[in-house]
Amino acid sequence: MTAFQILLPAFVASLILTGIHAYLGVHVVERGVIFVDLSLAQIAALGLTVAYLAGFDIHTSAPAYLFSLGFTFVGAAIFALTRTHRKTRIPQEAIIGIVYAVSAAVAILLMSKATQETEHLKEMLVGNILSVSWYEIAKTAVMYSLVGAFHFVFRRKFLLISMDEPEAERQGVNVRFWDFLFYMSFGFVVTSSVAIAGVLLVFCFLIVPSVSAMLFSERLGVRLAIGWTIGAIVSGGGVALSFALDLPTGAAIVATFGAALLLLAAYRALFFRTVAA
């Protein structure tokens, strides 16, 4: 196989992940629940760990996917029910952090008695996107398209809750119910993403393109365009870098996302400072 044939599936998978996660990242950043994706991804990974210990193939087995999806739905219910609509003594970010820490600890405890625990834990964190198959890519693309269509149909309610919650409550929107639907659809995305890319890379696909876009625009359409463009370019660069230097692909893409965000932040600081001067 040529280098192009080896890298192409990973790059296409990265484009698909960027497409849905950059949009969901806008909601996450606006809601101020930055680590909810990391927490849900860790819950999904815990479900995959349980499936792995039960003897299922976590890449191709339907029961393994259902294990992970079930765990993620539990997390979605927790985050929907614990959302703090007004100032409280316990912010939701604290709940999200606790759920992440406990899920990660339980996964490590479960794997401590299993064979090949080091490899599974490594894959759980950074995934193995270079080995993704075209069948997995097609299945993921179809699922993400359905989630995207669902969000498009109900985009007004989701965006109103994310960007102006008091107005949503004034209009009589059942915020907790729509929150649960949001996190449930989020769970479908995260469950598939973690199996392909791992916890850390999924988090980067969600947050870095959205934060990068916020550096340059406040308009939703422009932010999405910038986020998708950055995600595509950085993903391609990370995949190529991992192949050229013989590095783990998931970790290389995560590091490339971090470097890209630093460069964009520096460019914005210098550019806007020059314009102001």
C-alpha positions in Angstrom: 0.0 0.0 0.0 1.2 3.5 -0.7 1.4 6.2 1.9 -1.7 7.9 0.4 -3.8 4.7 0.7 -2.7 4.3 4.4 -3.4 7.9 5.4 -6.5 8.6 3.4 -9.0 6.7 5.7 -7.6 8.5 8.8 -7.9 11.9 7.1 -11.5 11.3 5.9 -12.4 10.1 9.4 -10.9 13.3 10.8 -13.0 15.4 8.4 -16.1 13.6 9.5 -15.3 14.1 13.2 -14.5 17.8 12.6 -17.8 18.4 10.8 -20.0 17.4 13.8 -17.7 18.2 16.7 -17.0 21.8 15.5 -20.7 22.5 15.6 -21.3 20.8 18.9 -18.3 22.7 20.3 -20.1 26.0 19.7 -22.9 24.8 22.1 -20.4 23.5 24.6 -18.4 26.7 24.7 -21.5 29.0 24.8 -22.9 26.9 27.7 -19.6 27.1 29.6 -19.4 23.3 30.1 -16.1 23.0 28.4 -15.2 19.6 29.8 -18.6 17.9 29.3 -17.2 16.3 26.1 -14.2 15.0 27.9 -16.4 13.6 30.6 -18.9 12.0 28.3 -16.0 10.6 26.2 -14.5 9.0 29.3 -17.9 7.5 30.2 -18.2 6.0 26.7 -14.6 4.7 27.1 -15.7 3.1 30.4 -18.5 1.4 28.6 -16.1 0.1 26.0 -13.8 -1.2 28.8 -16.7 -3.2 30.3 -17.5 -4.6 26.9 -13.8 -5.5 26.4 -13.7 -7.4 29.7 -16.9 -9.1 28.7 -15.1 -10.5 25.7 -16.5 -8.4 22.9 -14.5 -6.8 20.1 -14.7 -3.1 20.9 -14.2 -2.1 17.2 -16.7 -4.4 15.4 -19.1 -5.8 18.0 -22.6 -4.4 18.2 -22.9 -5.3 21.9 -19.7 -3.3 22.7 -21.2 -0.3 21.0 -24.5 -0.7 23.0 -22.5 -1.0 26.2 -20.8 2.3 25.5 -23.9 4.0 24.3 -25.8 2.9 27.4 -23.1 4.3 29.7 -23.2 7.5 27.7 -26.9 7.9 28.1 -26.6 7.6 31.9 -24.0 10.5 31.7 -26.4 12.5 29.5 -29.2 12.1 32.1 -26.8 13.2 34.9 -25.7 16.3 33.1 -29.2 17.3 32.0 -30.6 16.9 35.6 -27.7 18.7 37.3 -27.7 21.7 35.0 -27.6 24.8 37.1 -29.9 27.4 35.5 -29.1 30.0 38.1 -26.2 30.7 40.4 -25.8 27.9 42.9 -23.2 26.8 45.4 -22.2 23.8 43.3 -21.5 24.7 39.6 -22.1 22.1 36.9 -18.5 22.0 36.0 -17.8 20.5 39.4 -20.2 17.7 38.6 -18.7 17.2 35.2 -15.2 17.0 36.7 -16.3 14.5 39.3 -17.9 12.2 36.7 -14.8 12.3 34.6 -12.4 11.5 37.4 -14.6 8.6 38.7 -15.1 7.2 35.3 -11.4 7.2 34.5 -10.6 5.7 37.9 -13.1 2.9 37.5 -11.8 2.1 34.0 -8.3 1.9 35.3 -9.4 -0.4 38.2 -11.3 -2.7 35.8 -8.3 -3.0 33.5 -5.8 -3.5 36.3 -6.6 -7.3 36.3 -6.9 -7.8 32.6 -4.3 -8.8 30.0 -2.9 -6.1 27.7 -4.3 -3.4 30.0 -1.6 -0.9 29.0 -2.5 -1.1 25.3 -6.2 -0.8 26.0 -5.7 2.2 28.2 -3.5 3.9 25.6 -6.1 3.3 22.9 -8.8 4.6 25.2 -6.9 7.9 25.5 -5.5 8.5 22.0 -7.4 5.9 19.9 -6.0 4.3 16.8 -7.5 6.4 14.0 -4.9 5.2 11.5 -6.5 1.7 11.5 -10.0 2.9 10.9 -11.8 1.0 8.1 -13.9 2.4 5.3 -16.9 0.5 6.8 -16.5 2.3 10.1 -16.1 5.6 8.3 -19.3 5.1 6.3 -21.3 4.0 9.4 -20.1 7.0 11.3 -20.9 9.4 8.5 -24.5 8.1 8.3 -25.0 8.4 12.1 -23.5 11.9 12.3 -25.7 13.0 9.3 -28.8 11.9 11.2 -27.6 13.7 14.4 -26.8 16.8 12.2 -30.3 16.6 10.7 -31.9 16.4 14.1 -30.0 19.4 15.3 -30.9 21.3 12.1 -34.6 20.7 12.6 -34.5 21.8 16.2 -31.7 24.3 15.9 -33.7 27.3 17.2 -34.4 25.7 20.5 -30.8 24.3 21.0 -29.2 27.6 20.0 -31.5 29.6 22.1 -30.8 27.5 25.2 -27.1 27.6 24.6 -26.8 31.3 23.8 -29.6 33.0 25.8 -31.0 30.6 28.5 -33.1 33.3 30.3 -34.9 34.1 27.0 -35.5 30.4 26.4 -37.1 30.1 29.9 -39.2 33.3 29.2 -40.5 31.7 26.0 -41.6 28.6 28.0 -39.0 26.2 26.6 -38.6 23.1 28.8 -34.8 23.6 29.3 -34.1 20.3 31.1 -36.0 18.3 28.5 -34.2 19.9 25.6 -30.9 19.6 27.5 -31.5 15.8 27.8 -32.1 15.6 24.1 -29.0 17.6 23.4 -26.8 15.4 25.6 -28.4 12.3 24.3 -27.6 13.2 20.7 -24.2 14.3 22.0 -23.9 10.8 23.4 -24.4 9.1 20.0 -21.6 11.2 18.5 -19.2 10.7 21.4 -19.8 6.9 21.6 -18.8 6.5 17.9 -16.0 9.1 18.1 -14.2 7.5 21.1 -14.1 4.1 19.5 -12.3 5.6 16.5 -10.2 8.4 18.0 -9.9 8.1 21.8 -10.9 10.5 24.6 -8.2 13.2 24.1 -8.6 13.5 20.3 -12.4 13.7 20.6 -12.0 16.5 23.1 -9.7 18.4 20.8 -12.0 18.0 17.8 -14.8 19.5 19.9 -13.0 22.4 21.6 -10.0 23.6 19.6 -11.8 24.5 16.3 -14.6 26.3 18.2 -12.2 28.2 20.5 -10.0 29.1 17.5 -13.0 30.4 15.6 -14.0 32.6 18.6 -10.7 34.4 18.3 -11.8 35.9 15.0 -15.6 36.1 15.0 -18.8 36.2 17.1 -21.1 35.2 14.2 -22.3 31.6 14.3 -21.9 31.0 10.5 -18.4 32.5 10.4 -17.3 30.5 13.5 -18.5 27.3 12.0 -16.7 28.0 8.7 -13.5 28.8 10.5 -13.8 25.8 12.8 -14.3 23.4 10.0 -11.4 24.9 8.0 -9.0 24.7 10.9 -10.1 21.2 11.8 -9.6 19.9 8.3 -6.1 21.6 7.9 -4.8 20.6 11.3 -6.1 17.0 11.0 -4.4 16.6 7.7 -1.2 18.1 9.1 -1.3 15.8 12.2 -1.9 12.7 10.1 1.0 13.5 7.8 3.3 14.4 10.7 2.6 11.1 12.4 3.4 9.2 9.3 6.6 11.2 8.5 8.0 10.9 12.0 6.5 7.5 12.8 4.5 8.8 15.8 1.1 7.6 17.2 -1.5 9.3 15.0 -4.0 10.3 17.7 -1.4 11.9 19.9 0.2 13.7 16.9 -3.1 15.2 15.9 -3.8 16.4 19.5 -0.3 18.0 19.7 -0.9 19.6 16.3 -4.2 21.1 17.4 -2.4 22.5 20.5 0.3 24.1 18.4 -2.2 25.5 15.9 -4.2 27.1 18.7 -1.1 28.8 20.1 -0.1 30.1 16.6 -3.6 31.4 16.0 -3.8 33.1 19.4 -0.3 34.7 18.7 -1.4 35.8 15.2 -4.6 37.4 16.6 -2.7 39.2 19.3 -0.1 40.6 16.9 -2.5 41.4 14.1 -5.1 43.2 16.2 -2.4 45.0 18.1 -1.0 46.2 14.8 -4.4 47.3 13.5 -5.1 49.2 16.7 -1.8 51.0 16.5 
